[in-house]
Amino acid sequence: MEDFLYFFSFQDASIGFVVLGITLLGIGSAFVGTFSFLDNKALLGDAISHAILPGICLGFMLAGEKNPYFIVGGAIASGGLATYLSSWLKENTKLTEDTIIAVILSVFFGIGIVFLTVIQKSGNPEMAGLNQFIFGNAIGIVERDLWIYGILSLGIISVLIGLFKEFQLLVFNPEFGKAIGLPMLSIRMAFNTLMILAVVIGIQAIGVVLMAALLITPGAAARFWTDRLKTLLILAALFASISGIFGTFVSYTLPQMPTGPWVVVILSLIALLSFLLAPKRGMLSRFYHRKKYIDKTQQDHVLKSIYKAEELGKSGLGLNDLLQIYPHHKKGILKSIKNLEKTGYLFINHNIIKLTKPGKMKAKRIVRLHRLWELYLNEYLNIAPDHVHESAEKLEHLLTPELEALLENRLNFPKLDPHQETIPRDHDDI
């Protein structure tokens, strides 16, 4: 607990720099990664993160030390080469995009491991900590590196905000961008450059192997919560920052523990909670709304069946007769009867189910919608009358009053459905 309070009090200036740096890194990576995720280029970030390892090693070999300028320059060159090869192979070969990315990822990463092994056997005392680029160690980053990475992160964030509309077109409608005269190829190159920079900046804190998770997971988790792009970016940045800060805290309290894996663990937990609990797209919410829809559908079917029986002159519908109509849904039908009785739409008298006045009004509208749909399917889609029932059974539950009026007007206020059954009117006597 004392470590936790000390870490977040920022009494040590170096810790404050690390927290600020990891926050800027998270925001920049989340912004770039979210656009990449929406552009269906998620695997490209993974390929770039593995492809820059040879550049890092070459930069170290040239400088003879962990000079951030050489390392960043080498990483950018290596990542740029990988991105160019990916585009060139896609345009000039018949290989699929995922195959190209897999080849580039494995080849570049293999070369990087070879270079890293050569450096480790060279005896250079400056190589200590170079293997942290594999899994990341935010606490081990020196202040000079933090300044460079922080400035680059601010640059990425600024460019993304400044070119927000252009990148939005790049992701959602590049053809429209071309039509209005925007240089979409240059915009694509600018975006790829930002992605390379984001990977380069995060590689020492998060690691080559896991950097793709910091790029893609925040946007994927945020997508469960919203459809609005700006809100999506804000949530993604928040998720990335939280995971980065707490992953760094673990590295601070457990010095032998690399940062990257813990960042990914926390991000995965956020993504799991989003998957389960998000109000619209979350698994629990979808399960609840699906169950609610099924219950409503079964209740509508019960009301409709009783109404049809009363149309034929019966006083109601026997329980056994109703269960025979839906032999595979007996449990659901019994539950629907109980709920409808509780809400006052029907009552049972001597084992005969009858509609109350509100129940008859509700049932009449369901029958009306069903028969309107049957007529529409028959007249406008040329479906035979004996084939329209099942489709109308599904559609009758989805019609709003506005669409109902539009449908009725389109059908010229019909009186009969394709089976020559009367379509109830709103003003008919109950």
Residue pairs with C-beta under 8 A, 6 or more apart in sequence:
3 252
3 253
4 249
4 253
6 12
7 15
7 249
7 252
7 253
8 19
8 249
10 16
10 19
14 143
15 252
17 143
17 146
17 150
18 138
18 139
18 141
18 146
18 248
19 245
19 248
20 146
20 150
21 138
21 141
21 146
21 149
21 150
21 153
21 205
22 138
22 205
22 241
22 244
22 245
22 247
22 248
23 241
23 244
23 245
24 149
24 150
24 153
24 154
24 157
25 149
25 153
25 198
25 201
25 202
25 205
25 206
25 214
25 244
26 214
26 218
26 237
26 240
26 241
26 242
26 243
26 244
26 245
27 153
27 157
27 237
27 240
27 241
28 152
28 153
28 154
28 156
28 157
28 160
28 198
28 201
29 198
29 201
29 202
29 211
29 214
29 215
29 218
29 240
30 214
30 215
30 218
30 219
30 233
30 236
30 237
30 239
30 240
30 241
31 156
31 157
31 160
31 233
31 236
31 237
32 45
32 156
32 160
32 191
32 194
32 195
32 198
32 215
33 45
33 198
33 214
33 215
33 216
33 217
33 218
33 219
33 236
33 240
34 218
34 219
34 222
34 232
34 233
34 236
35 160
35 167
35 170
35 171
35 191
36 42
36 44
36 45
36 195
36 215
36 216
36 219
37 216
37 219
37 220
37 223
38 171
38 172
38 219
38 229
39 170
39 171
42 212
42 215
42 216
43 97
43 98
43 101
44 83
44 86
44 101
44 195
45 195
45 199
45 211
45 212
45 215
45 216
46 101
46 105
46 212
46 215
46 216
47 82
47 86
47 101
47 104
47 105
47 108
48 79
48 82
48 83
48 195
48 196
48 199
49 199
49 203
49 208
49 209
49 211
49 212
49 215
50 105
50 106
50 108
50 109
50 112
50 208
50 209
51 78
51 79
51 81
51 82
51 104
51 105
51 108
51 109
52 74
52 75
52 76
52 78
52 79
52 82
52 108
52 112
52 196
52 199
52 200
52 203
52 208
53 78
53 108
53 109
53 111
53 112
53 113
53 115
53 116
53 133
53 208
54 74
54 78
54 108
54 111
54 112
54 115
55 71
55 73
55 74
55 75
55 76
55 77
55 78
55 79
56 71
56 74
56 75
56 78
56 112
56 133
56 203
57 74
57 112
57 115
57 116
57 118
57 119
57 130
58 74
58 78
58 115
59 67
59 70
59 71
59 72
59 73
59 74
59 75
60 66
60 67
60 70
60 71
60 74
60 119
60 126
60 127
60 130
61 115
61 119
62 70
62 74
63 69
63 70
63 71
64 124
64 126
65 126
66 126
66 129
66 130
68 144
68 145
68 148
68 149
69 148
72 148
72 152
72 200
75 196
75 199
75 200
75 203
76 196
76 197
76 200
78 108
79 196
79 199
79 200
80 192
80 193
80 196
82 104
82 108
83 192
83 195
83 196
85 104
86 97
86 100
86 101
86 104
89 95
89 100
89 103
90 97
90 100
93 100
95 103
109 208
112 208
116 130
116 131
119 127
119 130
120 127
120 130
120 131
129 137
129 140
132 140
132 204
132 207
132 258
133 203
133 204
133 207
133 208
134 207
134 208
134 209
135 207
135 209
135 210
135 258
135 259
135 260
135 261
136 202
136 203
136 204
136 205
136 206
136 207
136 210
136 211
136 258
136 259
136 260
136 263
137 204
137 205
137 251
137 258
137 259
138 204
138 205
138 206
138 244
138 247
138 248
138 251
138 259
139 248
139 251
139 252
139 255
139 259
140 204
140 251
141 149
141 204
141 205
145 204
149 201
149 204
149 205
152 197
152 200
152 201
153 198
153 201
155 197
156 194
156 197
156 198
156 201
159 190
159 194
160 167
160 194
163 187
163 190
166 177
166 182
166 187
167 187
167 191
168 229
169 176
169 177
169 182
169 184
169 187
170 177
170 184
170 187
170 188
170 191
174 184
177 184
177 187
178 184
195 215
198 215
199 211
199 215
202 211
202 214
203 211
205 244
205 248
205 259
205 260
206 213
206 214
206 244
206 247
206 259
206 260
206 263
207 258
207 259
207 260
209 260
210 260
210 261
210 263
210 264
211 260
213 263
213 264
213 267
213 268
214 240
214 243
214 244
214 263
214 264
214 267
217 239
217 264
217 267
217 268
217 270
217 271
218 235
218 236
218 237
218 239
218 240
218 243
218 267
218 270
219 232
219 236
220 271
221 235
221 236
221 239
221 267
221 270
221 271
221 274
221 275
222 231
222 232
222 233
222 235
222 236
222 239
222 274
223 232
223 281
224 274
224 275
224 278
224 280
224 281
224 282
225 231
225 232
225 235
225 274
225 278
225 279
225 281
226 232
226 235
239 267
239 270
240 267
242 266
242 270
243 263
243 264
243 266
243 267
243 270
244 263
246 262
246 263
246 266
247 259
247 260
247 262
247 263
247 264
247 265
247 266
248 259
248 263
250 257
250 259
250 262
251 257
251 258
251 259
251 262
274 282
275 282
275 283
276 282
276 283
276 284
277 284
277 285
278 285
279 285
293 397
294 332
295 332
295 335
295 336
295 339
296 397
297 397
298 326
298 329
298 332
298 333
298 335
298 336
299 336
299 339
299 340
299 345
300 366
300 396
300 397
301 326
301 333
301 336
301 393
302 322
302 333
302 336
302 337
302 340
302 346
302 353
303 340
303 345
303 346
303 355
303 359
303 362
303 363
303 366
304 363
304 366
304 367
304 370
305 317
305 322
305 325
306 316
306 317
306 322
306 346
306 353
306 354
306 355
306 359
306 363
307 355
307 360
307 363
307 364
307 366
307 367
308 367
309 316
309 317
309 321
310 316
310 317
310 355
310 360
311 422
315 352
315 354
316 349
316 352
316 353
316 354
316 355
317 352
317 353
318 351
318 352
318 353
319 337
319 348
319 351
319 352
319 353
322 333
322 337
322 353
323 330
323 333
323 334
326 332
326 333
337 346
337 348
337 353
340 346
340 359
341 347
341 348
344 356
344 358
344 359
345 355
345 356
345 358
345 359
345 362
345 363
346 353
346 354
346 355
346 356
346 359
347 353
347 354
347 356
348 354
355 363
357 430
360 430
361 430
364 424
364 428
364 430
365 424
366 396
367 424
368 423
368 424
368 425
368 426
369 395
369 396
369 399
369 404
370 392
370 393
370 396
371 392
371 417
371 421
371 423
371 424
372 399
372 404
372 407
372 408
372 411
372 414
372 417
372 423
373 388
373 391
373 392
373 395
373 396
373 399
373 407
374 385
374 388
374 389
374 392
374 417
374 418
374 419
375 411
375 414
375 416
375 417
375 418
375 423
376 407
376 410
376 411
377 383
377 388
377 391
377 392
378 384
378 385
378 388
378 418
379 411
380 410
383 391
385 418
385 419
388 418
399 407
408 414
414 423
415 422
415 423
416 422
416 423
417 423
